[in-house]
Amino acid sequence: MRSARYPITRRRALHALAASAIATTMPAPNAQQPLARPAALIQRRIPKSKSGDSLPVVGIGTYQTFDVGTNATHAAERTELKQVLLDFAAAGGTVLDSSPMYGEAERVVGDLTHELGNREKYFFATKVWISGQQAGVRQMEQSLKLMRSARLDLMQIHNLLDLDVHTRTLRDWKASGKIRYMGITHYHAGAHAELEKLIKTNTYDTVQFNYSMVEREAEARLLPACADAGVAVIINRPFAQANLFGRVKGKPLPTWCADFDCDSWAQFFLKYLLGHPAVTCVIPGTRRVAHLADNLRAGTGRLPDAAQRKRMLEVFQSL
């Protein structure tokens, strides 16, 4: 996830957004008015959905970015986060991914969407990461409370901890309607082989894992296996925790990126991932209105085909 410090190249790239529908209508952070709706976000189906549900391809991860306090010293941060959520919903974004391990993130998501009065616009996803059946139930009940929701759209077993125990609980919760979907997650390529085995069991609706232009291990086996198994794929660490921006600092974006409607390095990184047909949704973390607008543009327009993705990778690796 990106931190509060960003390479200057991204700030420069954002000037190109000034002529876009997103940028030109952007209000001040305290305006609390939604952006004019940009081009429609691409949607991809949740394969195991019986009702044909789909997700916009760009969501928001809340790791670090939504971990802000409730006192007066954090008022400005919470104000901009509220604007982020308002603009996100106005653009057609839905997926908000959180976790009990992300500090105050679940509480902030719950508080701000409650204040906005638009909970129904979002797809709430969070995680369980604790050992023991009763401890897991207590943690998930706390997530429901913090996120101010009677039902969660997606509950995920984080880092596969106590997998069998929590899988039984999630089956019960799904049957009773407390959650709509159940999934598994990991953040490290060392777990990809285990994730591959698990998705082939036809037990889980979604899988979340790391994938970026410098963490491409999933391309070999895991992504094809997800496509074969019909499991929705949520991508974390799409910017490799902001490390990708350092690689392109001071480098101009190739002009041919316009062929797939890309006009910033952030969009370049995200469109490379979204160009893989097995990827359902990417969840870059952000707390900035301008960065949200940039990320959302990656989910609109044309996506790179296989030949263009190969060219993107060659260019990136040459930097």
N, C-alpha and C positions, 0 to 999 in steps of 0.2 A: 504494500500500500504506500501511497505517497505521503510524505511528511509535509510539514508546513513550509519547508524550504524547497524551492523548485528551481531548476536550471533556467538561466535567462533565455535559452532557446525556446522554451515553451511560452514564456511571456511574449516573446517576439512573434511566435506563430499565432498567438491569440489575436494579434492585430488584424490578421486576415479574416477573422470572424466578424469584423465590424460591419461588413456589408451583408451578413447573413440575417435571416429572420430571427435567429436566436439572439445574436449579439445586439442588433439594433433596437430590440425591444426590451433589453435587460433593465430592470428597475434597480434602484439602489437597494442594498441589502436589507434595509429596514422598511422597504415599501410594502412588503407582504402582498404583492399583486403578482399573479402568475405571468410568465412569459407568453407572448403570442405563440400559438402552437406551431412548431417547426414541421418540417417534412416528417411523414409518419415513420415511426420506428418499425423496423422489420420485426416480425413475430415468428417464433418457431414453436411447434407443437411440443407438448409434454407427451411423449409416445404412449405412456401407460395410462394417460387420462381417459377415462370412460366417457367423459363429456366433451372431449376434444379441446381441452384447455390449451392455450398457448401462452408464451412469455415473450415480452419485448427482449431483444437480444442484449441490451445494455441495462444493467441494474446498478445498485450501489452497495458496496461493502462498508461496514461500519467500524471495522477494526481501526483503533486509534482515532479516526476522524470524528466519531460521534462520542468519544469518551471525554465528555466535558461535564463539569460540575453544575450545581444548581444555584450557587450563590451569585452575588452581584458581579464578582470579578469575571464570571463567564457569560455575562448577559450578551455581549456583542457576538461571541461565538455561537450561542444558541439562536440569536436572531438570524445570523447568516445560515445556520443549519435549517432553520424553519423555512427560509427562502429557498434553499436547496430542495427541500421536500416539496414545496409548493410548485416550483418550476419543474421538478421531476415528474410530478403527477400531471401537470399541464401539458408536458411533452408526450405523455402516454407511457412513461416509465412506471413500473410496478414493483420490481423485486428489491426488497430491502433485506440484506443478509446480516445477521448479528449472532451473538453468542454470550453466554454468561461470563466467559473469560475476557470479554472486551470492556471491562470496567463498567462505566455508566451507560454504555451504548444502548442496551435494551431499554433502560429507563428513559433515555433521551428520545428514542424512537417513539415510545409509547406516549410520553408527555407532549411531544411536538405534534404528532398526528392527532392527538386528542384536542389540542388547542386549535389546530387547523380545521377539525371537524370533518376530515376526509379519509378516515381509516379504510373505508371500503374501496378506495382507489389503489391500495397497495397489496402486494403479495409478501406477507411476513414470513421470513425464514429465520430460524435460529437453531441452536444445537444443544445436545446434552453431552456433558463431558465430566463424568464422575463414576465411581464404581459403586455397584449395588443397586438392586431394584428399587427399594424404597427411597434411597438417596436420589436416584434418577427421577423418580416421580416428583419428589419435592422440588428438585431443581427445575423441572419442566413446568410445574405449577407456578413457581416463582416467575419464570419467564412469561407465562400468560398474564400474571399480575402486573409485572413491570411494563409489558408491552400493551397493557390495557385492552386485551382481546380475549373473547370467550373461546376463540378457536384460532389455531395457527395454520397457515397454509402449508408450511413445510417444517418438519422437525428432522434434524440430521444427527447421526451419531458421530461425534467429533473425534477425529483421529482413531476411529475404530475402538475406542476404549470401552471395555466390557460389552462387546458387540452383541453376543448372544442374549444376554439379559435385557439389554435395551431394545433389541429387535422384537422380543416378545411383547414388551410394553407398548412399543409403537404400533404393533399390529392391533393390539387392543384399543389403543387410542384412535387409530384410523377407523376401526370398525364402529366405534362409538361416536365418531364425528368430531373429536377434539382436534384432530389434525386432518388435513386433506391428503398430504403426501408424506412419505418417509424416505430418508436418504442417508447416505454415508459420505464422510469427508476425510480428506487429508491434505496436508500442505507441502509434502515432500515426495520427491520421485521414488525414494526408497520404499514407499508403500504402494506403488503402482501395480506391482505384480499381485498383491493381495486384493486390491480394489478390482482388478480384472477378474480374479476368481469369484469374488462376491457378486459382481453384477451378472455373472453368468448363472447365478442361482435363481434369477427371476424374482428376487425378494424385494428389491428396492426400486423406487420410482425415479430417484435422482442420485447422481454422484457428483461430488465437488472435489476438484483437485487443482494443483498448480500447473500452469501452462503459460509460457511467454516465449519471446523470440530468443531468449537465452536459457530457457528451461523447456526444451522441446522433446523430452523423453516420452511424453504421452503420445506423440505422433506414431511411434513404432508399433505399439500393440494396444494401448489402453483406449485411445479414441476409436480405432476400428472395432474393438470389442464392444464399446458402448453403442455404436451404430448397429451392430449385429443384434445386440440384446434389447434394443429399444429402450435405452435408459437416457433420461434427460441429463445433460452435462452442464454444470455450472463451473466457471473458471475463476479461481482465485489467483492472486499474485500476477495479474496480467501485465503489470509494469515491472515485475521482479523487484517489488518494494522500491520503486522509483529509480532503480539502477539503470534502466534503459535510457533515461533522459541524459545521463552523463555520457553515454556513448555517442549521442548525436549533438552534443553541445557545440554550437558554432557551425553546424553542418546544414546546408540548404536541403530542403525537401525536394526530391526528384520531381521534375515537372510532369512526368508521365503518371504520377499519382492521381492527377485529375481524371484519368481514365476510369478510376473507380471512386470518384467523388471524395477524395482525401486531400485536405489542405493543412494538416498539422502532423507533427510526429506522434502525438497521442493517438490520433485517429489511425495513423499508419500502424502502430503497435496493436491496436484493438481490431482493426479491419483484417490484419493478418490472421488473427485467431478466429474471427467470425467467418473468414473465408473457408474454414474447415467445416464441412457440412454436419459433422457430429456435434459441434459446439452449439448449445442452446442459448446460453446467456453468459456474459462476462460481468464481473462485479468489481470494477475499480473503486477504490475508496476515495472519497473527496469530501471536503468541507467548504469548498469555494464555489460560488455561483458560476464564475467564468469557466472553471475547470469542468463543472457539470455540463455546461453548454457544449464545450469541446468534445467531451466523452460521448454525449448523446449523438452528435453528428456522425460518429463512427457507426452508429446503428441505423443510418439512413442512406438512401441512395444505393449505388452499386457496390458490390463486394468483389474483391479480387478473385479471379479464377485460379486454377492450379498453376498455370504458367506465370501469372502475375505474382502469385505468392512465392514462387521460386525466385523470381527476379527481386522481389522485396528482400528475401533472405540473403541473397548474394550481395545486395547493396549494403544491408545492415552489417553483415559479417566483414565487409571490406573497410568499415569505418574504424 
